[in-house]
Amino acid sequence: MRLELRGLTKRFGSLLANDRIDLAVAPGEIHCLLGENGAGKSTLMNMLYGLLQPDAGEILLDGRALRVLSPGDAIAAGIGMVHQHFMLVPVFTVAENLMLGREPTKGFVLDRAAARRRVRELSERYGLPVDPDALVSRLSVGEQQRVEILKALSHEVSVLILDEPTAVLTPQEIDELMGVLRTIASGGASIIFITHKLREVTAIADRITVIRRGAVVATVAPDTPESELAELMVGRSVELVVAKTPAAPRGPALRVRELTVVDAAGAVVVDDLTFDIDGGEIVGIAGVVGNGQSELVHALLGLRAPVRGSIAVRGRELTGLGPRQHLAAGIGYVPEDRSHDGYIGSFSVAENLVLDLVDRPEFSRRGILSPTAVRRNASRRVAEFDIRTQSVEEPVRSLSGGNQQKIVLAREMSRPLAVLIAGQPTRGLDVGSIEFVHGRIVRERDQGTAVLIVSSELDEIYALADRIIVMYRGRIVGIVGPQTPRDRLGLMMAGGSGGDDDA
């Protein structure tokens, strides 16, 4: 079925999210929609799936205009969508999730056997093995995504939309997904693959459409160089390779021994971790989200008390102390969820740049904050970190994600650090902002700081890390060097044996 979008336009108040978008996807084609975060990709697909209504333009299937007022209309027309955030009921089985909304019955009783058969049939047809009776809450992230795809395919779709489908997958799971998509496309279905990852589009796409600031800027072939794709996305040339010299370690800065953390239910989430990070090196933690990385970071910051083990910074024991003492020992923190933990949206740029510095003599005396000193500091940091803002008095919530992240970095890097902990430092950022953030992290390393990066983006781990710690189910599977092949690292991320190399 041929899909066409003609002049599709969507406004949110004064914001023009989609500006007269034209797009055509042929039957059996994998068409990648590439763009920065906030470029308008998801808005466009939400209109196609009936979650939003266009202000202008039309959608055509095989030349006939289609009015999509709801996801039900989209499904009836043969359009399915796999969302970035899974839409599954965790306490239901795979079969129960697939039959939601169109439950097969025998008389007045649910026909669970028919639902199980349907799951097995779809699994075999598309090469997506999954147990129909498994609870979704007990499936891996990769298996949950298989269920999401099967759920969409169970409607016999002719057009399948996937919104950032690889965000939480291991390299092996990504390879498997690519194979599945090729199988689906070979059956004649049209696939729209939304992403901002250059490596993926060149690996899977038949054609690539680039969107920038809500408008189509080009439709190109998959052999287009990544540097050219990046320039199309951002509107300027971008350095895709992180420029850094080999690490020059300066002795242990962070020392962790036998660290064990449990959650509220008493389950072990960080299991007997031991490692060191030297000043002047970047250590990356690789692993699928949910394998104890966040709990480890919270323990290192004093936000969560370990049940066993020790944490020391430059020889100072911090175990049992609170966040204030951890920060005073020289730990800087860039949180993985900046909007929740990194800034206060209603506060100004200037205020956010001193959130954890207000007790320092240069900003306050006898508990009274100096507005002049705060504004002076903000002016310096705005210039140094290229923060795009109309005024240092502008509320941070009105800035773009990249500029919000720069504010967090500027604040944490404005004091001498022994250790910098950065969780998902470029999540949600475009390639231009990623380039800047990576450069500042390397600069911090070169000043002698020990840097710990926690990222679900393997490309980021490879680009920044001097050594890589791989975590699985709260344990260290191995500590390896950045020359480790992606397939080996992916196997370790999935719990396979990797061991330590000479990293």
C-alpha positions as CSV (number, residue, x, y, z in Angstrom):
1,M,0.0,0.0,0.0
2,R,1.5,3.4,-1.0
3,L,1.4,6.1,1.7
4,E,1.5,9.8,0.8
5,L,1.5,12.8,3.1
6,R,0.8,16.1,1.2
7,G,1.3,19.5,2.8
8,L,0.7,18.1,6.4
9,T,0.9,21.1,8.8
10,K,0.5,21.3,12.6
11,R,0.7,24.3,14.9
12,F,0.7,24.5,18.7
13,G,-0.1,28.1,19.3
14,S,2.7,30.2,17.8
15,L,4.9,27.1,17.3
16,L,4.9,25.6,13.8
17,A,5.7,22.0,14.5
18,N,5.2,20.6,11.0
19,D,5.4,22.9,8.0
20,R,3.7,21.6,4.8
21,I,5.3,18.1,5.0
22,D,5.4,16.0,1.9
23,L,6.4,12.3,2.2
24,A,5.8,9.2,0.1
25,V,6.5,5.6,1.2
26,A,6.2,2.8,-1.4
27,P,5.0,-0.7,-0.6
28,G,7.9,-2.9,0.8
29,E,10.0,0.2,1.5
30,I,11.8,1.0,4.8
31,H,11.7,4.8,4.9
32,C,13.7,6.4,7.7
33,L,12.6,9.7,9.1
34,L,15.7,11.4,10.5
35,G,15.9,14.6,12.5
36,E,17.0,16.2,15.7
37,N,14.9,15.8,18.8
38,G,12.2,18.4,18.5
39,A,12.4,18.5,14.7
40,G,8.8,17.3,14.4
41,K,9.1,13.6,13.5
42,S,6.9,12.3,16.3
43,T,4.3,15.0,15.8
44,L,4.1,14.0,12.1
45,M,3.6,10.3,12.9
46,N,1.1,11.1,15.6
47,M,-1.0,12.8,13.0
48,L,-0.7,9.8,10.7
49,Y,-1.8,7.5,13.6
50,G,-4.7,9.7,14.7
51,L,-3.3,10.9,18.0
52,L,-3.2,14.5,16.6
53,Q,-5.2,16.2,13.9
54,P,-3.5,18.3,11.2
55,D,-4.3,21.9,10.6
56,A,-3.8,21.5,6.9
57,G,-2.8,18.9,4.3
58,E,-4.0,15.4,3.6
59,I,-3.1,11.7,4.0
60,L,-3.5,9.3,1.1
61,L,-3.4,5.5,0.9
62,D,-3.1,4.2,-2.7
63,G,-4.2,7.6,-3.9
64,R,-7.4,7.8,-1.8
65,A,-7.7,10.5,0.9
66,L,-7.9,9.1,4.4
67,R,-9.4,10.9,7.4
68,V,-7.7,9.6,10.6
69,L,-9.5,10.9,13.7
70,S,-8.3,8.3,16.1
71,P,-5.9,5.3,16.4
72,G,-8.9,3.1,15.7
73,D,-9.3,4.8,12.3
74,A,-5.6,4.3,11.6
75,I,-5.7,0.6,12.6
76,A,-8.8,0.1,10.5
77,A,-7.0,1.6,7.5
78,G,-4.0,-0.8,8.1
79,I,-1.7,1.6,9.9
80,G,0.1,0.3,13.0
81,M,2.5,2.1,15.4
82,V,5.1,1.0,17.8
83,H,5.7,3.8,20.3
84,Q,9.0,4.9,21.8
85,H,7.6,4.1,25.3
86,F,5.9,0.7,25.4
87,M,2.1,0.6,25.7
88,L,1.9,-2.8,27.4
89,V,0.1,-3.9,30.6
90,P,2.9,-5.4,32.7
91,V,0.7,-7.7,34.8
92,F,-0.9,-9.3,31.7
93,T,0.6,-12.1,29.7
94,V,1.8,-11.7,26.1
95,A,-1.4,-13.2,24.8
96,E,-3.6,-11.1,27.0
97,N,-1.8,-7.9,25.8
98,L,-2.3,-8.9,22.2
99,M,-6.1,-9.5,22.5
100,L,-6.9,-6.3,24.5
101,G,-9.8,-4.5,22.8
102,R,-10.8,-7.4,20.5
103,E,-10.9,-10.3,22.9
104,P,-11.8,-13.7,21.2
105,T,-14.6,-15.5,23.0
106,K,-16.4,-18.8,23.3
107,G,-19.9,-17.8,24.2
108,F,-19.4,-15.5,27.1
109,V,-15.9,-16.7,28.1
110,L,-12.6,-15.4,26.8
111,D,-10.9,-17.8,24.4
112,R,-7.4,-17.7,25.8
113,A,-6.4,-20.7,23.7
114,A,-7.2,-18.7,20.5
115,A,-5.1,-15.8,21.7
116,R,-2.2,-18.1,22.4
117,R,-2.5,-19.6,18.9
118,R,-2.5,-16.2,17.4
119,V,0.7,-15.2,19.2
120,R,2.4,-18.4,18.1
121,E,1.3,-17.9,14.5
122,L,2.6,-14.3,14.3
123,S,5.8,-15.3,16.1
124,E,6.6,-18.0,13.5
125,R,5.6,-15.8,10.5
126,Y,7.8,-12.9,11.4
127,G,10.6,-14.6,13.4
128,L,9.7,-12.9,16.7
129,P,9.9,-15.7,19.3
130,V,8.0,-15.0,22.5
131,D,6.1,-17.1,25.1
132,P,2.4,-16.4,24.9
133,D,1.9,-17.2,28.6
134,A,4.8,-15.1,29.9
135,L,4.0,-12.1,32.0
136,V,5.2,-8.9,30.3
137,S,6.7,-7.6,33.6
138,R,9.1,-10.6,33.5
139,L,10.3,-10.1,29.9
140,S,13.5,-8.3,28.9
141,V,13.3,-5.0,27.2
142,G,14.0,-6.6,23.8
143,E,11.3,-9.2,24.4
144,Q,8.8,-6.5,25.3
145,Q,9.5,-4.7,22.1
146,R,8.8,-8.0,20.2
147,V,5.4,-8.0,21.8
148,E,4.8,-4.4,20.8
149,I,5.6,-5.2,17.2
150,L,3.5,-8.4,17.3
151,K,0.6,-6.4,18.7
152,A,0.8,-4.0,15.8
153,L,1.2,-6.8,13.2
154,S,-1.7,-8.7,14.7
155,H,-3.9,-6.0,13.0
156,E,-2.6,-7.1,9.6
157,V,-1.1,-3.7,9.0
158,S,0.1,-2.4,5.6
159,V,2.0,0.5,7.1
160,L,4.1,0.1,10.3
161,I,5.5,3.1,12.1
162,L,8.4,2.6,14.7
163,D,9.2,5.6,16.8
164,E,12.9,5.5,18.1
165,P,12.6,1.7,18.4
166,T,16.3,1.0,19.4
167,A,16.6,3.4,22.4
168,V,16.9,0.6,25.0
169,L,18.2,-2.4,23.0
170,T,21.5,-4.2,23.0
171,P,23.5,-4.3,19.8
172,Q,22.4,-7.9,19.2
173,E,18.7,-7.0,19.8
174,I,19.1,-4.1,17.3
175,D,20.5,-6.5,14.7
176,E,17.6,-8.9,15.3
177,L,15.1,-6.0,14.9
178,M,16.7,-4.9,11.6
179,G,16.3,-8.5,10.3
180,V,12.7,-8.6,11.4
181,L,11.9,-5.3,9.7
182,R,13.5,-6.5,6.4
183,T,11.2,-9.6,6.7
184,I,8.1,-7.5,7.2
185,A,9.0,-5.2,4.3
186,S,9.7,-8.2,2.0
187,G,6.1,-9.1,2.6
188,G,5.0,-5.8,1.0
189,A,4.4,-3.7,4.1
190,S,5.6,-0.1,4.2
191,I,7.8,0.8,7.2
192,I,8.5,4.2,8.6
193,F,11.5,4.1,11.0
194,I,11.9,7.3,13.1
195,T,15.3,7.9,14.6
196,H,18.1,10.4,15.2
197,K,20.9,7.8,15.1
198,L,22.9,8.0,11.9
199,R,24.4,4.5,12.1
200,E,20.9,3.0,12.1
201,V,19.5,4.8,9.1
202,T,22.4,3.9,6.9
203,A,22.1,0.3,7.9
204,I,18.4,-0.2,7.4
205,A,16.9,2.5,5.1
206,D,15.9,2.2,1.5
207,R,15.4,6.0,1.6
208,I,16.0,8.7,4.2
209,T,13.9,11.9,4.7
210,V,15.5,14.5,6.9
211,I,13.4,16.9,8.9
212,R,14.7,20.1,10.4
213,R,12.6,22.5,12.5
214,G,9.4,21.0,11.3
215,A,10.2,21.0,7.5
216,V,11.6,18.5,5.1
217,V,15.1,19.6,4.0
218,A,16.0,16.5,1.8
219,T,15.2,13.0,0.8
220,V,18.4,11.1,0.2
221,A,19.8,7.6,-0.4
222,P,21.2,5.4,2.4
223,D,24.7,5.7,1.1
224,T,24.8,9.4,1.9
225,P,27.8,10.1,4.2
226,E,27.0,10.4,7.9
227,S,28.7,13.8,8.0
228,E,26.3,15.1,5.3
229,L,23.3,13.6,7.1
230,A,24.4,15.4,10.3
231,E,24.8,18.7,8.5
232,L,21.3,18.3,7.0
233,M,19.9,17.6,10.5
234,V,21.5,20.6,12.2
235,G,22.1,23.1,9.4
236,R,25.8,23.3,9.8
237,S,28.8,21.0,9.7
238,V,29.2,18.8,12.8
239,E,32.3,17.0,14.1
240,L,31.0,13.4,14.6
241,V,34.3,12.0,16.1
242,V,35.2,13.1,19.7
243,A,38.6,14.7,19.6
244,K,40.6,13.4,22.5
245,T,44.2,12.4,23.3
246,P,44.9,9.2,25.3
247,A,44.1,9.4,29.0
248,A,46.9,10.4,31.4
249,P,45.7,8.8,34.7
250,R,46.8,10.7,37.9
251,G,46.0,8.1,40.6
252,P,42.8,6.9,42.2
253,A,40.1,9.5,42.7
254,L,37.1,7.3,43.2
255,R,37.4,4.0,45.1
256,V,34.4,1.6,45.4
257,R,34.7,-1.7,47.3
258,E,32.1,-4.5,47.6
259,L,29.2,-2.0,47.2
260,T,25.8,-3.6,47.7
261,V,22.5,-1.7,47.5
262,V,18.9,-3.1,47.9
263,D,15.6,-1.6,46.8
264,A,12.5,-0.9,48.9
265,A,11.4,-4.5,48.5
266,G,14.7,-5.8,49.7
267,A,15.9,-7.0,46.3
268,V,19.6,-6.6,45.6
269,V,20.0,-4.0,42.8
270,V,23.7,-3.3,43.1
271,D,25.6,-6.5,43.8
272,D,29.1,-6.5,45.3
273,L,30.7,-3.9,43.0
274,T,34.4,-3.1,43.2
275,F,36.2,-0.7,40.9
276,D,38.5,2.4,40.8
277,I,38.5,5.5,38.6
278,D,41.6,7.5,38.3
279,G,41.8,11.2,37.9
280,G,42.3,12.1,34.3
281,E,40.3,9.2,32.8
282,I,36.8,8.6,31.7
283,V,35.1,5.3,32.7
284,G,31.8,4.4,30.9
285,I,29.2,2.1,32.3
286,A,27.5,0.2,29.6
287,G,24.3,-1.8,30.1
288,V,20.7,-1.9,29.2
289,V,18.7,0.5,31.3
290,G,17.4,-1.0,34.5
291,N,20.4,-3.1,35.4
292,G,21.4,-1.2,38.5
293,Q,23.1,1.8,37.0
294,S,20.8,4.4,38.5
295,E,21.0,2.8,41.9
296,L,24.8,2.8,41.7
297,V,24.9,6.5,40.9
298,H,22.5,7.3,43.7
299,A,24.7,5.4,46.2
300,L,27.8,7.3,44.9
301,L,26.0,10.6,45.6
302,G,24.8,9.6,49.1
303,L,21.2,9.6,47.9
304,R,20.8,5.9,48.8
305,A,22.6,4.1,51.6
306,P,24.4,0.9,50.7
307,V,23.8,-2.2,52.9
308,R,27.5,-3.1,52.5
309,G,30.7,-1.8,51.0
310,S,32.5,1.5,50.9
311,I,32.9,4.6,48.8
312,A,35.9,6.9,49.0
313,V,36.9,10.1,47.1
314,R,40.6,10.9,47.1
315,G,41.1,8.8,50.2
316,R,38.1,10.3,52.1
317,E,35.6,7.7,53.2
318,L,32.1,8.8,52.4
319,T,30.0,5.7,53.2
320,G,27.1,6.6,55.4
321,L,27.3,10.3,54.7
322,G,24.6,12.4,52.9
323,P,24.5,14.2,49.5
324,R,25.9,17.4,50.9
325,Q,29.0,15.7,52.2
326,H,29.5,13.8,48.9
327,L,29.2,17.1,46.9
328,A,31.6,18.8,49.3
329,A,34.1,16.0,48.7
330,G,34.3,17.1,45.1
331,I,31.6,15.1,43.3
332,G,29.8,16.8,40.5
333,Y,26.6,15.3,39.1
334,V,24.8,15.6,35.8
335,P,21.5,13.6,36.3
336,E,20.0,11.3,33.8
337,D,16.6,13.2,34.1
338,R,17.6,16.8,34.0
339,S,14.0,18.1,34.1
340,H,13.4,16.2,37.4
341,D,16.7,16.4,39.1
342,G,18.9,18.9,37.2
343,Y,17.2,22.3,37.4
344,I,14.1,24.1,38.6
345,G,12.2,25.1,35.5
346,S,10.5,28.2,37.0
347,F,13.8,29.6,38.3
348,S,15.9,31.8,36.1
349,V,19.1,30.8,34.2
350,A,21.1,32.8,36.8
351,E,19.5,31.1,39.8
352,N,19.9,27.6,38.3
353,L,23.6,28.2,37.8
354,V,24.1,28.5,41.6
355,L,21.6,26.1,42.9
356,D,24.2,24.0,44.9
357,L,26.6,27.0,45.3
358,V,24.5,29.4,47.3
359,D,26.4,28.9,50.5
360,R,29.7,29.9,48.9
361,P,31.1,33.3,50.1
362,E,31.2,34.7,46.6
363,F,27.5,34.4,46.3
364,S,26.1,35.0,49.8
365,R,27.1,36.5,53.1
366,R,25.4,35.7,56.4
367,G,22.8,33.7,54.5
368,I,21.8,36.6,52.1
369,L,22.3,35.9,48.4
370,S,23.9,38.6,46.3
371,P,21.9,39.2,43.1
372,T,24.7,41.1,41.5
373,A,27.2,38.2,42.1
374,V,24.7,35.7,40.8
375,R,24.1,37.6,37.6
376,R,27.8,38.2,37.1
377,N,28.4,34.5,37.4
378,A,25.6,33.7,35.0
379,S,26.9,36.1,32.4
380,R,30.3,34.3,32.5
381,R,28.8,30.8,32.3
382,V,26.4,31.7,29.5
383,A,29.3,32.9,27.4
384,E,31.6,30.0,28.3
385,F,29.1,27.3,27.6
386,D,27.3,29.0,24.7
387,I,23.9,28.9,26.4
388,R,21.4,30.3,24.0
389,T,19.1,32.5,26.1
390,Q,17.5,35.9,25.7
391,S,18.5,36.9,29.2
392,V,20.0,35.4,32.4
393,E,16.7,36.2,34.0
394,E,14.7,34.0,31.5
395,P,13.1,30.9,33.2
396,V,15.0,27.7,32.3
397,R,11.8,25.9,31.3
398,S,11.6,28.1,28.2
399,L,14.9,26.9,26.9
400,S,15.6,24.0,24.6
401,G,16.8,20.7,26.0
402,G,20.3,21.2,24.8
403,N,20.5,24.6,26.5
404,Q,19.0,23.2,29.7
405,Q,21.7,20.5,29.7
406,K,24.4,23.1,29.2
407,I,23.1,24.9,32.3
408,V,23.5,21.7,34.4
409,L,27.0,21.2,33.0
410,A,28.0,24.8,33.5
411,R,26.9,24.7,37.2
412,E,28.6,21.4,38.0
413,M,31.8,22.4,36.2
414,S,32.1,25.8,37.8
415,R,33.8,24.4,40.8
416,P,36.9,22.2,41.2
417,L,35.9,18.5,41.0
418,A,37.5,15.3,42.0
419,V,34.8,13.2,40.3
420,L,32.2,14.0,37.7
421,I,29.3,11.6,37.4
422,A,27.2,12.1,34.2
423,G,24.0,10.0,33.7
424,Q,22.8,9.8,30.1
425,P,24.6,13.2,29.4
426,T,23.3,13.6,25.9
427,R,19.8,12.0,26.1
428,G,17.3,13.9,24.0
429,L,20.0,16.2,22.5
430,D,20.7,16.9,18.8
431,V,24.0,16.2,17.2
432,G,25.2,19.8,17.6
433,S,24.5,19.8,21.4
434,I,26.1,16.3,21.7
435,E,29.2,17.6,20.0
436,F,29.5,20.4,22.6
437,V,28.7,18.3,25.7
438,H,31.2,15.6,24.7
439,G,33.9,18.2,24.2
440,R,33.3,19.7,27.7
441,I,33.4,16.2,29.3
442,V,36.8,15.5,27.7
443,R,38.1,18.8,28.8
444,E,37.1,18.0,32.3
445,R,39.0,14.7,32.1
446,D,42.1,16.5,30.8
447,Q,42.0,18.8,33.8
448,G,42.5,15.8,36.1
449,T,38.9,14.9,37.0
450,A,37.8,11.3,37.3
451,V,34.7,11.0,35.0
452,L,32.1,8.3,35.3
453,I,29.6,8.2,32.3
454,V,26.4,6.2,32.5
455,S,24.9,5.9,29.1
456,S,22.5,3.5,27.2
457,E,24.1,4.8,23.9
458,L,26.9,2.5,22.9
459,D,28.2,5.1,20.4
460,E,28.6,7.5,23.3
461,I,30.4,5.0,25.4
462,Y,32.8,4.2,22.6
463,A,33.4,7.8,21.8
464,L,34.2,8.9,25.4
465,A,35.4,6.0,27.5
466,D,39.0,5.1,28.3
467,R,37.7,2.0,30.1
468,I,34.2,0.4,30.0
469,I,32.4,-1.3,32.9
470,V,29.6,-3.5,31.7
471,M,26.7,-4.1,34.2
472,Y,24.0,-6.8,34.1
473,R,21.5,-7.3,36.8
474,G,23.4,-5.2,39.3
475,R,26.8,-6.9,38.8
476,I,29.9,-6.1,36.8
477,V,30.2,-8.6,33.9
478,G,33.5,-7.2,32.9
479,I,35.8,-4.2,32.6
480,V,37.2,-3.8,29.0
481,G,38.8,-1.3,26.8
482,P,37.2,0.9,24.1
483,Q,38.7,-1.3,21.4
484,T,36.3,-4.1,22.4
485,P,34.1,-5.2,19.5
486,R,30.5,-4.1,19.6
487,D,29.2,-7.7,19.4
488,R,31.3,-8.8,22.4
489,L,30.2,-5.8,24.4
490,G,26.5,-6.4,23.4
491,L,26.8,-10.0,24.5
492,M,28.1,-8.9,27.9
493,M,25.3,-6.3,28.2
494,A,22.9,-9.2,27.8
495,G,24.6,-11.2,30.6
496,G,27.1,-13.2,28.5
497,S,30.6,-13.8,29.7
498,G,33.2,-11.2,28.7
499,G,35.7,-11.1,31.5
500,D,38.3,-8.4,32.0
501,D,40.8,-7.6,29.3
502,D,43.9,-5.5,29.9
503,A,41.9,-2.3,30.2
